[in-house]
Amino acid sequence: MITVLHVSPDLRTGGTAQMAADLACALQQRGDCHNIVVSPANELVSKLRATGAEHRLCFKPNLLNMPAEVLRLRSIISATHPQIIQTYSAESTLLVTLACRKLKVEKPICIEVITAYPRRGISRFFHSGSNAFITISKHLRQILTDGILKKRRRDILMLPYGVNEKQCHPSFRLSADKSEQWRTAQPEAAGKLTLCLPAPISPLHGIEDLAPILTTLLHQGIPVHAYIAGDSRKADSIYTEQLKTKFAQAGLSEHISWMGARPDLREVMCACDIILTLTKAPATYNRPVMEALALGRPVVGYDHGVIGELLETFLPEGRIAPGDTAAVADTIAQWHTYRPSTITEIPYPYRISDTADSCMQLYATMLHKS
């Protein structure tokens, strides 16, 4: 039985911030790995304990509390004797490095999970305490091997942060009651091709590209309605008003609904015909798009970063050259007539159980080498 200590002072619900909890639960369910998550207390703790994983409290380190957090973590390591410590940020790796300096027990192997572009500045030196690295996309691995981890490229393993296949799978369908609730709540969708754009309201996510796409589809005689599912409360108010003005000037206001952040995004994506992703810059991770593809939903998006990787595996015909709104509209029009064939099973390695299996293989390899 391998004991793994997951150190995640940034742990919270949403995006890659909850990866430590998801992965610890998946590893715990295997039955051959005991997992302890060190993080602030939040709603994910009960999920961890339900699988048999443990939780130990810590706080996000800063200049004032760093000495206390180092001592706290050193005490946890000494008490739990993990063979593997897995960190989820450069700061948590630094915390582990400092905690292990005066450790009186054997120093565990440290594996760092890198989920986002590395920040410039001193943080590049935080990675020196890691024995190996996990990245969650090919694009991110390339960024690291061309940059701050160029000399350690052999230590970098690419493992996608898979979806929870119990919640998102191709056979999932809306219940009759849910379907009726959607039809009642969204009467404007009746008889129309519905699009869902699940993304934060920001210039990075290309929401303004909806204007030429919808205009083209309407000129072709395709009745269409788009749903923007993103948290408008966190959006820049000036940018939001600019978008609404742009849509109004194009005569599109009645063809667009602003849904805000949705706890039932899975159901919304299943209720819509096609999912859009129009991100301007290459991304390292996109949970809504991965979940949509795992649900067997048709997704069309710009072919770069992790979006390009996902579409290449799940639905290659959904890949569009970045910024080519005419090609997006053309693909949607084709799918309006002939729905594309989507997956019937989630391909390896895009399930969270696949991520856990690959991690266990890495742990065994690292322990054998040591």
Wavefront OBJ file of the C-alpha trace (Angstrom):
o trace
v 0.000 0.000 0.000
v 1.477 3.315 -1.116
v 0.740 6.406 0.958
v 0.461 9.617 -1.047
v 0.353 13.059 0.540
v -1.355 15.621 -1.726
v -0.319 19.164 -0.775
v -2.775 21.684 -2.227
v -3.118 24.983 -0.330
v -5.157 26.335 -3.288
v -7.730 23.521 -3.202
v -11.253 24.698 -4.044
v -14.139 23.769 -6.300
v -13.743 24.576 -9.971
v -11.226 24.061 -12.776
v -7.812 22.653 -11.985
v -8.049 23.976 -8.393
v -9.937 20.818 -7.390
v -7.588 18.352 -9.070
v -5.977 17.201 -5.815
v -9.358 16.135 -4.427
v -10.537 14.450 -7.639
v -7.288 12.556 -8.083
v -7.031 11.545 -4.412
v -10.571 10.136 -4.554
v -9.844 8.197 -7.754
v -6.610 6.805 -6.311
v -8.327 5.874 -3.040
v -11.039 3.972 -4.904
v -8.387 1.747 -6.502
v -7.792 0.136 -3.109
v -3.992 -0.015 -3.327
v -3.161 3.560 -2.365
v -3.876 5.551 0.782
v -4.334 9.268 0.195
v -4.007 12.237 2.524
v -4.906 15.695 1.255
v -3.375 18.733 2.949
v -5.498 21.784 2.166
v -7.751 24.468 3.610
v -11.148 23.237 4.809
v -13.905 23.461 2.204
v -16.799 21.519 0.678
v -14.436 19.034 -0.977
v -13.327 17.574 2.382
v -16.531 15.553 2.838
v -16.086 14.107 -0.666
v -12.560 13.005 0.263
v -13.606 11.372 3.514
v -16.478 9.547 1.803
v -13.902 7.584 -0.238
v -11.730 6.810 2.792
v -9.091 9.448 2.073
v -7.825 11.589 4.936
v -7.683 15.366 5.224
v -5.178 17.483 7.117
v -5.571 21.225 7.511
v -3.217 23.838 6.104
v -3.500 27.448 4.975
v -2.312 29.135 1.813
v 1.293 30.224 2.546
v 2.387 33.847 2.440
v 5.334 35.846 3.770
v 3.781 36.079 7.230
v 2.630 32.508 7.829
v 5.234 30.578 5.810
v 7.352 29.495 8.847
v 4.268 28.191 10.649
v 3.016 26.355 7.565
v 6.433 24.757 7.030
v 6.412 23.463 10.616
v 2.826 22.254 10.246
v 3.632 20.334 7.060
v 6.842 18.883 8.504
v 4.803 17.540 11.422
v 2.244 15.991 9.051
v 4.975 14.312 6.974
v 6.665 12.960 10.108
v 3.372 11.557 11.403
v 2.071 10.001 8.171
v 5.310 8.717 6.537
v 4.212 9.112 2.897
v 6.326 7.522 0.180
v 5.056 10.083 -2.335
v 4.282 13.769 -1.908
v 2.334 15.324 -4.758
v 2.147 19.098 -5.067
v -0.141 21.201 -7.254
v 1.620 24.557 -7.544
v 5.120 26.023 -7.441
v 4.345 27.542 -4.030
v 3.264 24.197 -2.563
v 6.452 22.615 -3.957
v 8.515 25.276 -2.169
v 6.549 24.572 1.015
v 7.356 20.862 0.752
v 11.014 21.546 -0.049
v 11.387 23.680 3.085
v 9.468 21.186 5.237
v 11.721 18.307 4.143
v 15.011 20.108 4.904
v 15.106 19.171 8.587
v 12.976 16.060 8.290
v 14.034 13.290 10.683
v 12.414 10.540 8.609
v 13.312 9.427 5.085
v 12.548 12.139 2.550
v 9.601 11.168 0.300
v 9.645 11.424 -3.480
v 8.162 14.746 -4.599
v 6.075 14.891 -7.782
v 4.770 18.262 -8.941
v 1.578 18.597 -10.970
v 1.749 21.651 -13.246
v -1.651 22.718 -14.571
v -1.088 26.246 -15.898
v 1.497 28.418 -17.591
v 4.431 29.032 -15.211
v 4.632 32.531 -13.849
v 7.640 34.653 -14.605
v 10.081 35.646 -11.913
v 11.281 33.856 -8.823
v 8.664 31.073 -9.035
v 10.804 29.306 -11.652
v 13.239 28.416 -8.861
v 10.502 26.768 -6.766
v 10.504 23.675 -9.005
v 14.025 22.545 -8.086
v 12.763 20.362 -5.211
v 10.692 18.074 -7.439
v 11.809 14.608 -8.520
v 9.343 14.479 -11.418
v 6.585 16.532 -13.034
v 3.110 15.840 -14.373
v 1.529 18.164 -16.935
v -2.083 17.920 -18.077
v -1.738 18.692 -21.792
v 0.757 18.227 -24.620
v 0.696 21.965 -25.184
v 1.741 22.695 -21.584
v 4.472 20.066 -21.697
v 5.903 21.742 -24.790
v 5.844 25.140 -23.076
v 7.759 23.705 -20.108
v 10.322 21.785 -22.142
v 11.016 24.900 -24.195
v 11.228 27.041 -21.060
v 11.920 26.673 -17.357
v 12.173 22.845 -17.371
v 14.237 22.538 -20.546
v 17.025 20.702 -18.737
v 14.572 18.305 -17.089
v 12.374 17.320 -20.014
v 12.922 13.615 -19.292
v 11.290 14.117 -15.889
v 8.024 15.468 -17.372
v 5.071 13.126 -17.903
v 1.897 14.260 -19.703
v -1.269 12.963 -18.029
v -4.635 14.535 -18.929
v -6.797 15.567 -15.965
v -9.607 13.181 -16.849
v -13.323 13.609 -16.325
v -15.334 11.810 -13.688
v -16.801 9.092 -15.906
v -19.571 8.413 -13.382
v -20.936 11.924 -13.930
v -20.018 12.616 -17.568
v -20.388 9.772 -20.040
v -21.831 9.386 -23.546
v -24.926 7.506 -22.353
v -26.034 10.353 -20.073
v -29.433 11.745 -21.039
v -31.695 14.390 -19.569
v -34.673 12.955 -17.737
v -38.145 13.671 -19.096
v -38.743 16.102 -16.219
v -35.468 17.960 -16.890
v -36.240 18.193 -20.592
v -39.659 19.618 -19.870
v -38.188 22.120 -17.379
v -35.723 23.290 -20.053
v -38.459 23.725 -22.658
v -40.569 25.689 -20.185
v -37.713 27.888 -18.989
v -36.285 28.507 -22.474
v -39.256 29.001 -24.848
v -37.040 30.938 -27.270
v -35.256 27.668 -28.093
v -38.342 26.001 -29.560
v -37.698 24.862 -33.114
v -34.232 26.409 -33.235
v -30.677 25.156 -33.477
v -29.249 25.855 -30.032
v -25.624 26.662 -29.303
v -23.947 26.756 -25.890
v -20.772 28.739 -25.237
v -19.549 27.761 -21.739
v -16.847 30.302 -20.913
v -15.974 33.166 -18.579
v -17.066 36.574 -19.854
v -13.660 37.898 -20.893
v -11.852 39.004 -24.084
v -9.720 35.847 -23.928
v -12.715 33.646 -24.640
v -13.771 35.142 -27.962
v -17.415 35.773 -27.162
v -17.496 38.637 -29.682
v -16.955 36.051 -32.435
v -20.549 34.963 -31.878
v -21.680 38.021 -33.867
v -20.333 37.001 -37.317
v -21.121 33.322 -36.659
v -24.785 33.929 -35.826
v -25.162 36.505 -38.581
v -23.903 34.014 -41.161
v -26.196 31.252 -39.923
v -29.256 33.524 -39.913
v -28.483 34.723 -43.451
v -28.458 31.058 -44.478
v -31.974 30.684 -43.106
v -30.946 28.586 -40.076
v -32.990 29.543 -36.995
v -30.404 29.670 -34.210
v -30.166 30.697 -30.561
v -26.970 30.921 -28.488
v -26.617 30.536 -24.734
v -23.618 32.153 -23.044
v -22.914 30.211 -19.833
v -20.367 32.252 -17.889
v -20.251 34.078 -14.586
v -21.258 37.649 -15.444
v -20.766 38.771 -11.826
v -16.993 38.434 -12.208
v -16.903 39.967 -15.688
v -15.643 43.434 -16.502
v -18.787 45.551 -16.792
v -17.345 47.693 -19.597
v -16.467 44.622 -21.662
v -19.904 43.100 -21.039
v -21.641 46.273 -22.200
v -19.416 46.386 -25.285
v -20.495 42.839 -26.144
v -24.173 43.619 -25.677
v -23.840 46.749 -27.819
v -22.086 44.766 -30.541
v -24.809 42.124 -30.537
v -27.564 44.770 -30.553
v -26.011 46.616 -33.495
v -25.873 43.329 -35.405
v -29.547 42.679 -34.634
v -28.693 39.594 -32.583
v -29.934 40.451 -29.078
v -33.033 38.262 -29.368
v -30.891 35.350 -30.544
v -28.602 35.347 -27.487
v -29.318 34.499 -23.842
v -26.953 35.252 -20.974
v -27.258 32.381 -18.512
v -24.595 33.283 -15.954
v -22.671 30.615 -14.048
v -24.649 27.369 -14.020
v -24.323 24.613 -11.409
v -26.218 22.419 -13.896
v -23.879 23.091 -16.829
v -23.834 19.387 -17.701
v -27.598 19.465 -18.223
v -27.449 22.751 -20.158
v -24.844 21.350 -22.553
v -26.930 18.212 -23.063
v -30.022 20.318 -23.778
v -28.220 22.317 -26.492
v -27.425 20.990 -29.957
v -23.816 22.172 -30.351
v -21.121 23.415 -27.953
v -18.823 26.266 -28.995
v -15.366 27.178 -27.745
v -13.856 30.339 -29.241
v -10.880 30.934 -26.949
v -8.443 33.406 -28.525
v -5.233 32.019 -27.009
v -4.082 28.406 -26.482
v -5.273 27.070 -23.120
v -3.752 24.377 -20.919
v -7.092 23.027 -19.641
v -10.812 23.453 -20.267
v -13.152 21.439 -18.073
v -16.480 22.336 -19.795
v -15.170 21.341 -23.227
v -13.705 18.067 -21.935
v -16.976 17.246 -20.151
v -19.030 18.145 -23.241
v -16.940 15.811 -25.389
v -17.146 13.060 -22.751
v -20.939 13.473 -22.833
v -20.848 12.834 -26.568
v -21.861 16.400 -27.456
v -20.771 17.925 -30.783
v -18.105 20.567 -30.085
v -16.675 23.043 -32.590
v -13.750 25.226 -31.573
v -10.474 26.865 -32.423
v -7.694 24.361 -33.012
v -4.973 25.319 -30.563
v -3.770 24.373 -27.095
v -5.694 21.742 -25.176
v -8.862 22.389 -27.223
v -7.057 21.220 -30.357
v -5.760 18.146 -28.516
v -9.214 17.197 -27.239
v -10.921 17.701 -30.584
v -8.210 15.725 -32.362
v -9.065 12.746 -30.155
v -12.830 13.120 -29.693
v -14.138 14.905 -32.809
v -11.515 15.962 -35.396
v -14.070 17.613 -37.686
v -14.768 20.139 -34.937
v -11.305 21.713 -35.269
v -11.286 25.187 -36.835
v -8.348 27.502 -37.546
v -8.255 30.144 -34.782
v -10.335 33.205 -35.672
v -11.984 31.673 -38.755
v -15.593 32.484 -37.869
v -16.770 31.665 -41.402
v -15.474 28.099 -41.004
v -17.178 27.798 -37.606
v -20.486 28.872 -39.144
v -19.993 26.482 -42.068
v -19.336 23.550 -39.729
v -22.399 24.376 -37.628
v -24.520 24.593 -40.781
v -23.280 21.181 -41.897
v -24.018 19.678 -38.483
v -27.499 21.237 -38.579
v -28.178 19.026 -41.608
v -26.050 16.009 -40.729
v -25.246 15.495 -37.067
v -21.637 14.319 -36.643
v -20.846 10.925 -35.149
v -19.645 11.343 -31.566
v -18.022 8.924 -29.128
v -19.796 5.981 -27.536
v -17.020 5.455 -24.962
v -14.604 7.932 -23.379
v -11.207 7.247 -24.968
v -8.084 6.563 -22.922
v -6.579 8.515 -21.137
v -9.413 11.002 -20.563
v -11.161 9.405 -17.565
v -10.116 10.331 -14.027
v -9.583 6.604 -13.397
v -7.062 6.644 -16.272
v -5.269 9.546 -14.594
v -5.155 7.592 -11.325
v -3.861 4.439 -13.060
v -1.084 6.388 -14.786
v -0.125 8.066 -11.507
v 0.186 4.674 -9.813
v 2.461 3.479 -12.625
v 4.604 6.590 -12.129
v 4.745 6.056 -8.364
v 5.859 2.443 -8.815
v 8.560 3.495 -11.268
v 9.858 6.271 -9.036
v 9.892 4.045 -5.939
v 11.716 1.304 -7.851
v 14.381 3.770 -8.967
v 14.865 5.021 -5.431
l 1 2 3 4 5 6 7 8 9 10 11 12 13 14 15 16 17 18 19 20 21 22 23 24 25 26 27 28 29 30 31 32 33 34 35 36 37 38 39 40 41 42 43 44 45 46 47 48 49 50 51 52 53 54 55 56 57 58 59 60 61 62 63 64 65 66 67 68 69 70 71 72 73 74 75 76 77 78 79 80 81 82 83 84 85 86 87 88 89 90 91 92 93 94 95 96 97 98 99 100 101 102 103 104 105 106 107 108 109 110 111 112 113 114 115 116 117 118 119 120 121 122 123 124 125 126 127 128 129 130 131 132 133 134 135 136 137 138 139 140 141 142 143 144 145 146 147 148 149 150 151 152 153 154 155 156 157 158 159 160 161 162 163 164 165 166 167 168 169 170 171 172 173 174 175 176 177 178 179 180 181 182 183 184 185 186 187 188 189 190 191 192 193 194 195 196 197 198 199 200 201 202 203 204 205 206 207 208 209 210 211 212 213 214 215 216 217 218 219 220 221 222 223 224 225 226 227 228 229 230 231 232 233 234 235 236 237 238 239 240 241 242 243 244 245 246 247 248 249 250 251 252 253 254 255 256 257 258 259 260 261 262 263 264 265 266 267 268 269 270 271 272 273 274 275 276 277 278 279 280 281 282 283 284 285 286 287 288 289 290 291 292 293 294 295 296 297 298 299 300 301 302 303 304 305 306 307 308 309 310 311 312 313 314 315 316 317 318 319 320 321 322 323 324 325 326 327 328 329 330 331 332 333 334 335 336 337 338 339 340 341 342 343 344 345 346 347 348 349 350 351 352 353 354 355 356 357 358 359 360 361 362 363 364 365 366 367 368 369 370
